[in-house]
Amino acid sequence: MQTVEALYGAVGVLVGAVVTGFFAARGPLLLERERTRNQTAREGLSAIGGVRSESLIWLDFLETTILALESGRSVDSDEFHRNSRECQASFGGYKSRRVSLDFTTTLYECLRLAQKQVSREVLRPTGSVSEGTYQALRDAFNERARLTSILTNQTYELLDRLDGDERI
């Protein structure tokens, strides 16, 4: 009887040691996985914020340029093209980071088309703006509005991935 009890005791100690060893080894791996997931979520949130703000800055720049042209004010072509490149580069830096590229690529192309149309207007100022330019700008605004709701959903998903301590 004592042999059976000793055997049960030894098996219990052995199982306890195996379970403890398993969780002791697995704990740091789980912690590292959690840190990586939080870091990925934070990077995604940063990229979404960048896409939102940089696309709005780009649209504002194009809209302001059109308003200047409509009011008969001259727009310096070199300055326009320099600012256009800056807007494009700023947005492009965010569009490639952890945001659904299919969505941001469409917005990027709409913004580039609107920029191209506005550029034509800057190069040949007439005091009026063509319907094609207005349409390109409307398309870019509409695409940004569509993308904003998608980015909002992505933001919620990323916030849900963060630990309670990491939430904003």
C-alpha positions in Angstrom: 0.0 0.0 0.0 2.8 2.4 0.9 4.5 1.5 -2.4 1.4 2.6 -4.3 1.1 5.8 -2.4 4.8 6.5 -2.9 4.3 5.8 -6.6 1.3 8.2 -6.8 3.4 10.8 -5.0 6.3 10.4 -7.3 4.0 10.6 -10.4 2.4 13.8 -8.9 5.8 15.4 -8.3 6.9 14.4 -11.8 3.7 15.8 -13.5 4.0 19.0 -11.4 7.6 19.5 -12.5 6.7 18.9 -16.1 3.8 21.3 -16.0 5.8 23.9 -14.2 8.7 23.6 -16.6 6.3 23.8 -19.6 4.8 27.1 -18.3 8.1 28.5 -17.2 9.5 28.0 -20.7 6.3 29.1 -22.5 5.6 32.2 -20.4 8.4 34.4 -21.9 7.3 33.3 -25.4 3.7 34.4 -24.7 4.9 37.7 -23.2 7.0 38.3 -26.3 4.2 37.5 -28.6 1.9 39.9 -26.7 4.6 42.7 -27.0 4.9 42.1 -30.7 1.1 42.2 -31.2 1.0 45.5 -29.2 3.8 47.0 -31.2 2.2 46.0 -34.5 -1.1 47.5 -33.3 0.6 50.8 -32.3 2.4 51.0 -35.7 -0.9 50.4 -37.4 -2.6 53.1 -35.4 0.2 55.5 -36.3 0.0 54.7 -40.0 -3.8 55.2 -40.0 -3.4 58.5 -38.3 -0.8 59.5 -40.9 -2.9 58.5 -43.8 -5.9 60.4 -42.4 -3.9 63.6 -41.7 -1.6 63.6 -44.8 -4.5 63.0 -47.2 -6.4 65.9 -45.6 -3.4 68.1 -45.9 -2.9 67.2 -49.6 -6.6 67.8 -50.3 -6.5 71.1 -48.5 -3.5 72.2 -50.5 -5.2 71.3 -53.8 -8.4 73.0 -52.8 -6.6 76.1 -51.6 -4.8 76.3 -55.0 -8.1 76.0 -56.9 -9.6 78.8 -54.8 -6.6 81.0 -55.5 -6.9 80.3 -59.2 -10.7 81.0 -59.2 -10.2 84.3 -57.5 -7.7 85.3 -60.2 -4.6 85.2 -57.9 -1.5 83.8 -59.5 0.1 80.6 -58.2 3.8 80.2 -58.4 4.3 77.1 -60.5 7.6 76.1 -58.9 6.2 76.5 -55.4 3.1 74.5 -56.3 5.2 71.6 -57.7 7.5 71.6 -54.7 4.5 71.5 -52.3 2.9 68.9 -54.4 5.9 66.7 -54.2 6.1 67.2 -50.4 2.4 66.2 -50.0 2.8 63.2 -52.2 5.9 62.0 -50.4 4.4 62.5 -47.0 1.3 60.6 -47.9 3.3 57.9 -49.7 5.4 57.3 -46.5 2.3 56.4 -44.6 0.4 54.5 -47.3 3.1 51.8 -47.3 3.0 51.2 -43.6 0.7 48.7 -42.0 -2.5 50.0 -43.6 -4.6 48.1 -46.1 -2.7 49.0 -49.2 -5.6 48.3 -51.5 -7.6 51.1 -49.9 -4.8 53.7 -49.6 -3.6 53.0 -53.2 -7.0 54.0 -54.6 -6.9 57.2 -52.5 -3.3 57.9 -53.5 -4.2 57.5 -57.2 -7.2 59.8 -56.8 -5.0 62.4 -55.1 -2.4 62.2 -57.8 -5.0 62.6 -60.5 -6.4 65.7 -58.8 -2.9 67.0 -58.4 -2.2 66.5 -62.1 -5.4 68.3 -63.0 -4.7 71.2 -60.7 -1.1 71.4 -62.0 -2.5 71.9 -65.5 -4.6 74.8 -64.2 -1.6 76.3 -62.5 0.4 76.1 -65.7 -2.3 77.8 -67.8 -4.2 80.2 -65.4 -7.4 81.5 -67.0 -9.3 82.7 -64.0 -11.6 79.7 -64.2 -11.2 76.0 -63.4 -12.2 73.2 -65.7 -15.0 70.8 -64.8 -12.4 67.9 -65.1 -10.4 69.5 -62.3 -13.4 69.9 -60.1 -14.4 66.3 -60.8 -10.9 65.0 -60.0 -11.0 66.9 -56.7 -14.5 65.7 -55.9 -13.4 62.1 -56.6 -10.5 62.4 -54.3 -12.7 63.9 -51.5 -15.2 61.1 -52.0 -12.5 58.4 -51.9 -11.1 59.9 -48.7 -14.5 59.8 -47.1 -15.0 56.2 -48.1 -11.6 55.3 -46.8 -12.1 57.1 -43.6 -14.9 54.8 -42.5 -12.7 51.7 -43.4 -9.8 53.2 -41.4 -12.1 53.9 -38.5 -13.1 50.2 -38.4 -9.4 49.2 -38.6 -8.6 51.6 -35.8 -11.2 49.9 -33.6 -9.8 46.5 -34.4 -6.3 47.6 -33.6 -7.4 49.2 -30.3 -9.0 45.9 -29.4 -5.7 44.1 -29.9 -3.9 46.3 -27.4 -3.6 45.1 -23.8 -5.6 47.0 -21.2 -2.4 48.8 -20.2 -1.7 49.9 -23.7 -5.1 51.3 -24.6 -5.4 55.0 -25.4 
